[in-house]
Amino acid sequence: MQAAIAAIAEFERAGRDSPMVFDAVRMRLLELGEAANGIPKELRDTEPDVPWGEIIGMRNWMAHRYFDTVHAYVWATVDHDLIPLASALERMTDRVVSD
């Protein structure tokens, strides 16, 4: 998941106006949702402020309704949600490594 977040930051450097950048970012958000679904619930529960259900739900929406994906929602997710998610993932990784 951390690699997907880093890739999104890299893609953004090419500019948000590019349809290829949008598609690449959307694909990585799909990847994040799929990966979130694979994290054991007990581990997800250690980060209750992360909207895991919304992350998974967004993945499901974009995977099955890709033609309805609103650019503003994708970019709002990038702007507001990825940094807190990356921080939560780092804490979760630290917990797993130290156990």
Backbone bond lengths (Angstrom), bond angles and torsions (degrees), N, CA, C in turn:
res aa  C-N    CA-C-N  psi(-1)  N-CA   C-N-CA  omega(-1)  CA-C   N-CA-C  phi
1 M - - - 1.444 - - 1.532 109.90 -
2 Q 1.328 115.29 -37.29 1.460 118.87 179.46 1.526 110.42 -64.46
3 A 1.313 116.85 -36.51 1.468 120.29 178.25 1.529 111.04 -66.52
4 A 1.317 117.80 -36.79 1.467 121.37 178.40 1.524 110.39 -65.92
5 I 1.327 116.89 -40.59 1.466 120.46 178.45 1.527 109.96 -64.78
6 A 1.320 116.81 -42.56 1.467 120.48 178.19 1.528 110.73 -63.63
7 A 1.323 117.29 -39.15 1.470 120.67 179.47 1.528 110.62 -64.63
8 I 1.320 117.40 -39.54 1.467 120.49 178.76 1.526 109.68 -60.83
9 A 1.323 117.11 -44.03 1.464 120.49 178.36 1.526 110.40 -60.67
10 E 1.313 116.54 -39.44 1.472 121.05 179.03 1.534 110.70 -66.80
11 F 1.322 117.17 -44.22 1.466 120.66 179.99 1.522 111.28 -60.85
12 E 1.326 115.98 -38.04 1.465 119.93 -177.38 1.519 112.49 -60.29
13 R 1.310 116.41 -29.37 1.473 119.65 -179.76 1.527 111.85 -61.07
14 A 1.330 116.73 -22.84 1.464 120.80 178.47 1.528 111.54 -78.99
15 G 1.326 117.51 -12.43 1.460 121.08 177.78 1.510 113.16 106.92
16 R 1.298 114.55 137.26 1.464 120.81 -177.02 1.523 114.20 -75.40
17 D 1.297 117.06 -12.51 1.466 119.70 -177.58 1.523 112.81 -79.45
18 S 1.300 116.91 -13.36 1.461 120.82 -177.24 1.527 110.98 -78.82
19 P 1.314 117.65 126.40 1.472 119.90 175.22 1.529 112.50 -59.93
20 M 1.329 116.72 -32.20 1.474 119.36 178.75 1.520 110.74 -68.30
21 V 1.318 117.75 -37.10 1.460 120.94 177.44 1.522 109.20 -65.30
22 F 1.316 116.84 -45.29 1.464 119.99 178.32 1.523 110.70 -57.78
23 D 1.321 117.05 -46.28 1.463 120.28 179.63 1.527 111.58 -62.74
24 A 1.314 116.82 -39.88 1.470 120.79 179.61 1.522 110.61 -66.00
25 V 1.325 116.81 -43.81 1.462 120.49 179.26 1.523 109.92 -64.80
26 R 1.313 116.39 -44.36 1.469 120.03 179.09 1.531 110.63 -59.38
27 M 1.309 116.87 -41.02 1.461 119.93 179.16 1.519 110.97 -63.41
28 R 1.309 117.52 -41.24 1.467 120.47 179.18 1.527 111.04 -68.75
29 L 1.332 118.05 -33.18 1.464 119.55 174.64 1.529 110.64 -66.44
30 L 1.316 116.56 -36.96 1.470 120.26 173.63 1.528 110.05 -59.81
31 E 1.306 115.45 -44.12 1.462 121.46 179.00 1.532 110.40 -60.23
32 L 1.335 116.55 -42.85 1.470 120.20 178.76 1.526 111.24 -61.19
33 G 1.322 116.72 -42.81 1.460 120.22 179.39 1.511 112.82 -65.46
34 E 1.311 116.00 -40.37 1.464 120.36 178.20 1.521 110.48 -65.42
35 A 1.318 116.18 -43.15 1.466 120.31 179.43 1.528 111.07 -66.33
36 A 1.321 117.22 -40.31 1.468 120.91 178.34 1.523 110.66 -59.05
37 N 1.301 115.78 -39.61 1.462 120.66 179.21 1.529 111.57 -64.42
38 G 1.321 116.45 -25.39 1.460 120.52 -179.37 1.524 114.35 -87.71
39 I 1.321 117.64 -7.68 1.465 120.41 177.89 1.527 108.24 -76.86
40 P 1.310 117.77 130.46 1.469 119.22 178.89 1.534 111.38 -55.96
41 K 1.311 115.58 139.62 1.466 121.53 -178.19 1.518 111.81 -54.05
42 E 1.310 116.97 -38.97 1.462 120.49 -178.95 1.536 110.85 -60.49
43 L 1.325 116.50 -37.79 1.458 120.32 178.46 1.523 110.68 -74.34
44 R 1.330 117.23 -42.03 1.476 120.08 176.62 1.516 110.52 -58.91
45 D 1.325 116.40 -36.86 1.470 120.87 -178.51 1.525 112.74 -64.49
46 T 1.330 118.06 -17.08 1.459 120.25 177.38 1.527 111.55 -74.44
47 E 1.309 116.99 -11.73 1.469 122.68 177.64 1.531 108.74 -126.84
48 P 1.331 116.50 72.39 1.467 119.95 -174.53 1.528 114.70 -67.95
49 D 1.332 118.05 -17.27 1.465 119.67 179.56 1.521 113.10 -79.76
50 V 1.318 116.82 -12.28 1.470 120.27 177.49 1.529 107.57 -82.55
51 P 1.322 117.07 127.25 1.476 119.87 -179.39 1.532 111.69 -79.95
52 W 1.327 115.34 71.60 1.466 120.78 -175.17 1.522 112.49 -54.95
53 G 1.324 116.37 -43.14 1.463 119.85 179.88 1.522 112.29 -61.68
54 E 1.324 116.65 -37.85 1.467 120.53 178.31 1.523 111.36 -70.01
55 I 1.321 116.61 -37.23 1.475 120.35 178.00 1.529 109.36 -62.50
56 I 1.318 115.60 -47.00 1.466 120.86 179.61 1.526 110.45 -66.55
57 G 1.322 116.24 -41.18 1.465 120.66 179.17 1.517 112.43 -64.25
58 M 1.339 116.72 -38.94 1.460 120.00 177.94 1.525 110.23 -63.75
59 R 1.318 115.78 -40.24 1.469 119.84 176.81 1.520 110.15 -59.49
60 N 1.326 116.50 -46.37 1.464 120.40 -178.83 1.526 110.98 -62.70
61 W 1.322 116.34 -42.53 1.465 120.01 178.86 1.522 110.69 -61.42
62 M 1.337 115.97 -49.99 1.467 118.87 -176.65 1.523 111.99 -67.60
63 A 1.308 117.79 -30.63 1.465 120.07 -179.77 1.521 111.82 -72.86
64 H 1.331 116.29 -33.16 1.462 119.05 -174.26 1.527 113.40 -106.97
65 R 1.325 116.72 -17.30 1.466 121.04 -179.12 1.529 109.64 -129.58
66 Y 1.335 115.51 40.47 1.466 120.78 -174.81 1.515 113.08 -54.47
67 F 1.317 117.49 -30.66 1.457 121.16 -179.00 1.523 111.75 -73.05
68 D 1.338 118.04 -14.33 1.460 122.59 177.56 1.528 112.57 -101.64
69 T 1.309 118.24 7.07 1.454 120.93 -177.29 1.527 109.46 -68.84
70 V 1.315 115.46 122.52 1.459 122.07 -178.02 1.530 109.03 -89.08
71 H 1.310 115.55 125.67 1.467 120.54 -178.50 1.525 111.35 -54.55
72 A 1.314 117.27 -42.44 1.466 120.82 -176.94 1.528 111.11 -60.88
73 Y 1.326 118.04 -36.07 1.471 120.89 179.13 1.535 110.67 -68.18
74 V 1.313 115.29 -41.33 1.464 119.35 179.57 1.522 109.61 -62.63
75 W 1.329 116.89 -48.57 1.465 119.48 -176.94 1.520 111.65 -70.99
76 A 1.319 118.61 -31.94 1.466 120.61 175.30 1.526 110.12 -64.84
77 T 1.309 116.50 -38.32 1.462 120.91 176.99 1.530 109.40 -62.99
78 V 1.299 116.59 -45.97 1.468 120.82 179.22 1.529 110.20 -61.59
79 D 1.317 116.34 -44.98 1.465 120.65 -175.03 1.527 113.86 -70.93
80 H 1.317 116.85 -34.85 1.465 119.64 -169.98 1.520 115.52 -112.22
81 D 1.312 117.87 -20.56 1.464 119.03 -169.32 1.526 115.25 -113.64
82 L 1.308 118.59 -21.90 1.459 118.61 -172.85 1.525 113.67 -75.09
83 I 1.317 118.42 -37.29 1.468 119.30 179.07 1.532 111.04 -65.03
84 P 1.343 119.23 -47.50 1.477 117.94 175.82 1.533 112.40 -61.74
85 L 1.327 117.42 -36.45 1.459 120.18 177.84 1.522 110.21 -64.81
86 A 1.324 117.72 -43.98 1.465 120.85 179.15 1.529 110.60 -60.58
87 S 1.311 117.65 -40.21 1.468 121.55 178.04 1.523 110.82 -63.94
88 A 1.327 116.77 -43.33 1.464 120.78 178.38 1.522 110.91 -63.42
89 L 1.325 116.65 -41.56 1.466 120.19 179.08 1.519 111.39 -63.23
90 E 1.315 116.23 -38.11 1.462 120.24 178.14 1.532 110.49 -63.54
91 R 1.337 116.46 -44.46 1.471 119.75 178.15 1.527 110.88 -63.58
92 M 1.322 116.36 -40.20 1.468 120.05 179.71 1.528 110.43 -64.64
93 T 1.316 116.18 -42.20 1.464 120.62 178.30 1.524 110.05 -60.91
94 D 1.316 116.31 -44.37 1.469 120.57 178.32 1.528 111.05 -59.80
95 R 1.338 116.78 -40.57 1.469 120.28 178.62 1.524 111.82 -62.83
96 V 1.318 115.71 -44.36 1.468 120.83 -177.33 1.516 109.77 -67.67
97 V 1.319 116.51 -43.34 1.473 120.47 -178.26 1.513 111.00 -65.66
98 S 1.336 117.69 -38.32 1.461 120.26 -177.17 1.527 113.15 -80.07
99 D 1.326 117.74 -11.75 1.485 120.10 178.96 1.491 112.66 -82.73
